[in-house]
């Protein structure tokens, strides 16, 4: 049932991309400039509860505005597939989603390309799979017949579970995945509604609180499985970047600058993130658990970021050999640091 629902989710991305092609080509709103000022390109996006991304920091620092770009949040996203639905329908201009979800979207006809990474994995920035301290689950085979909570199906945590099971030679249908929003993960795990709670690296504030409250332990994490790799993509429609190359370059480069600044000034970054969370009515205290973006310097892609998942998809039969290339999935073209 879980796998059937996952396929339905992924197919909807493809159907939306095909059926709403005309609408999807709609470009960002542009504000007519006053005399002596530059034209402003509005880039619409969906926020994520409990987290602030690098582009939001770039906007708060005034860098995007200085380059003629204004960010406009259109609400909150539950996960990558929902964001991909939104970009397919033309509701947003940039969508954040796990690499696996983006590959599914592109292979199903969604004409998008990854212009920057949303976050990355490192020894300190990773997704943890938690069990209660008293749980009898201590090794991979103990997961058979158990339930794992993830933020969404068909995305990073889902595919991390698949890869973990494959490595340990456990059938993928041996576990049950259910969708639980980040703010509810702790309660769901502690009440025994699920056996494992997967907390994405982008949800690190929830992981920090979960650990601070005690009584849990990490069964495994995605860095152990995937190593040095990005967590997911920020994608734009190709028609958008072709129509607004300067805005796309400003968005990507200023976001990379913000990620570098946050890595170099983590305390200042936490203060700013706390302010941004409070501004939209979220708990600013959660920022104390924020570990950073986990990105490489200048937020640049490497071929491995895409190739690892292309190989997974080809192995699973979701893609034909050579059906998609790294360059068809991601590009550093709009990151000015790439030419330095």
RAKA-V780353 format. One record per residue. N is the residue number from 1. RES is the residue in one letter. SS is DSSP state (helix for helix, strand for strand, loop for the rest). BURIAL is 1 if it has 16 or more other C-alpha atoms within 10 Angstrom, else 0. Layout:
N:RES:SS:BURIAL
N:RES:SS:BURIAL
//
This chain:
1:X:loop:0
2:X:helix:0
3:X:helix:0
4:X:helix:0
5:X:helix:0
6:X:helix:1
7:X:helix:0
8:X:helix:0
9:X:helix:1
10:X:helix:1
11:X:helix:0
12:X:helix:1
13:X:helix:1
14:X:helix:1
15:X:helix:1
16:X:helix:1
17:X:helix:1
18:X:helix:1
19:X:helix:0
20:X:loop:0
21:X:helix:1
22:X:helix:0
23:X:helix:0
24:X:helix:1
25:X:loop:1
26:X:loop:1
27:X:loop:1
28:X:loop:1
29:X:loop:0
30:X:strand:0
31:X:strand:0
32:X:loop:0
33:X:loop:0
34:X:loop:0
35:X:loop:0
36:X:loop:0
37:X:loop:0
38:X:loop:0
39:X:loop:0
40:X:strand:1
41:X:strand:1
42:X:strand:1
43:X:strand:1
44:X:strand:1
45:X:strand:1
46:X:strand:1
47:X:strand:1
48:X:strand:1
49:X:loop:1
50:X:loop:1
51:X:strand:1
52:X:loop:1
53:X:loop:1
54:X:helix:1
55:X:helix:1
56:X:helix:1
57:X:helix:1
58:X:helix:1
59:X:helix:1
60:X:helix:1
61:X:loop:0
62:X:loop:0
63:X:helix:1
64:X:helix:1
65:X:helix:1
66:X:helix:0
67:X:loop:1
68:X:loop:1
69:X:strand:1
70:X:strand:1
71:X:strand:1
72:X:strand:0
73:X:strand:0
74:X:strand:0
75:X:strand:0
76:X:strand:0
77:X:loop:1
78:X:loop:1
79:X:loop:1
80:X:helix:1
81:X:helix:1
82:X:helix:1
83:X:helix:1
84:X:helix:1
85:X:helix:1
86:X:helix:1
87:X:helix:1
88:X:helix:1
89:X:loop:1
90:X:loop:1
91:X:loop:1
92:X:loop:1
93:X:loop:1
94:X:strand:1
95:X:strand:1
96:X:strand:1
97:X:strand:1
98:X:strand:1
99:X:helix:1
100:X:helix:1
101:X:helix:1
102:X:helix:1
103:X:helix:1
104:X:helix:1
105:X:helix:1
106:X:helix:1
107:X:helix:1
108:X:loop:1
109:X:loop:1
110:X:loop:1
111:X:loop:1
112:X:strand:1
113:X:strand:1
114:X:strand:1
115:X:strand:1
116:X:strand:1
117:X:strand:1
118:X:strand:1
119:X:strand:1
120:X:strand:1
121:X:loop:1
122:X:loop:1
123:X:loop:0
124:X:loop:0
125:X:loop:1
126:X:loop:1
127:X:loop:1
128:X:strand:1
129:X:strand:1
130:X:strand:1
131:X:strand:1
132:X:strand:1
133:X:loop:0
134:X:loop:0
135:X:loop:0
136:X:loop:0
137:X:loop:1
138:X:loop:0
139:X:loop:0
140:X:helix:0
141:X:helix:0
142:X:helix:0
143:X:helix:1
144:X:loop:1
145:X:loop:0
146:X:loop:0
147:X:strand:1
148:X:strand:1
149:X:strand:1
150:X:strand:1
151:X:loop:1
152:X:loop:1
153:X:loop:1
154:X:loop:1
155:X:loop:1
156:X:helix:1
157:X:helix:1
158:X:helix:1
159:X:helix:1
160:X:helix:1
161:X:helix:1
162:X:helix:1
163:X:helix:1
164:X:helix:1
165:X:helix:1
166:X:helix:0
167:X:helix:0
168:X:loop:0
169:X:loop:0
170:X:loop:1
171:X:loop:0
172:X:helix:0
173:X:helix:0
174:X:helix:0
175:X:loop:1
176:X:strand:1
177:X:strand:1
178:X:strand:0
179:X:strand:0
180:X:loop:1
181:X:loop:1
182:X:helix:1
183:X:helix:0
184:X:helix:0
185:X:helix:1
186:X:helix:1
187:X:helix:0
188:X:helix:1
189:X:helix:1
190:X:helix:1
191:X:loop:0
192:X:loop:0
193:X:loop:0
194:X:loop:1
195:X:loop:1
196:X:strand:1
197:X:strand:1
198:X:strand:1
199:X:strand:1
200:X:loop:1
201:X:helix:1
202:X:helix:1
203:X:helix:1
204:X:helix:1
205:X:helix:1
206:X:helix:1
207:X:helix:1
208:X:helix:1
209:X:helix:0
210:X:helix:1
211:X:helix:0
212:X:helix:0
213:X:loop:0
214:X:loop:0
215:X:loop:0
216:X:strand:1
217:X:strand:1
218:X:strand:1
219:X:strand:1
220:X:strand:1
221:X:strand:1
222:X:helix:1
223:X:helix:1
224:X:helix:0
225:X:helix:0
226:X:helix:1
227:X:loop:0
228:X:loop:1
229:X:loop:1
230:X:strand:1
231:X:strand:1
232:X:strand:1
233:X:strand:1
234:X:strand:1
235:X:strand:1
236:X:strand:1
237:X:strand:1
238:X:helix:1
239:X:helix:0
240:X:helix:1
241:X:helix:1
242:X:helix:0
243:X:helix:0
244:X:loop:0
245:X:helix:0
246:X:helix:0
247:X:helix:1
248:X:helix:1
249:X:helix:1
250:X:helix:1
251:X:helix:1
252:X:helix:1
253:X:helix:1
254:X:helix:1
255:X:helix:1
256:X:helix:1
257:X:helix:1
258:X:helix:1
259:X:helix:1
260:X:helix:1
261:X:helix:1
262:X:helix:1
263:X:helix:1
264:X:helix:0
265:X:loop:0
266:X:helix:0
267:X:helix:0
268:X:helix:0
269:X:helix:1
270:X:helix:1
271:X:helix:0
272:X:helix:1
273:X:helix:1
274:X:helix:1
275:X:helix:1
276:X:helix:1
277:X:helix:1
278:X:helix:0
279:X:helix:0
280:X:loop:0
281:X:loop:0
282:X:loop:0
283:X:loop:0
284:X:helix:1
285:X:helix:0
286:X:helix:1
287:X:helix:1
288:X:helix:1
289:X:helix:1
290:X:loop:1
291:X:loop:1
292:X:loop:1
293:X:loop:1
294:X:loop:1
295:X:loop:1
296:X:loop:1
297:X:helix:0
298:X:helix:1
299:X:helix:1
300:X:loop:1
301:X:loop:1
302:X:loop:0
303:X:helix:0
304:X:helix:0
305:X:helix:1
306:X:helix:1
307:X:helix:1
308:X:helix:0
309:X:helix:1
310:X:helix:1
311:X:helix:0
312:X:helix:0
313:X:helix:1
314:X:helix:0
315:X:helix:0
316:X:helix:0
317:X:loop:0
318:X:loop:0
319:X:loop:1
320:X:loop:0
321:X:loop:0
322:X:loop:0
323:X:loop:0
324:X:loop:1
325:X:loop:0
326:X:helix:1
327:X:helix:0
328:X:helix:0
329:X:helix:1
330:X:strand:1
331:X:loop:1
332:X:loop:1
333:X:loop:0
334:X:loop:1
335:X:loop:1
336:X:helix:1
337:X:helix:1
338:X:helix:0
339:X:helix:0
340:X:loop:0
//
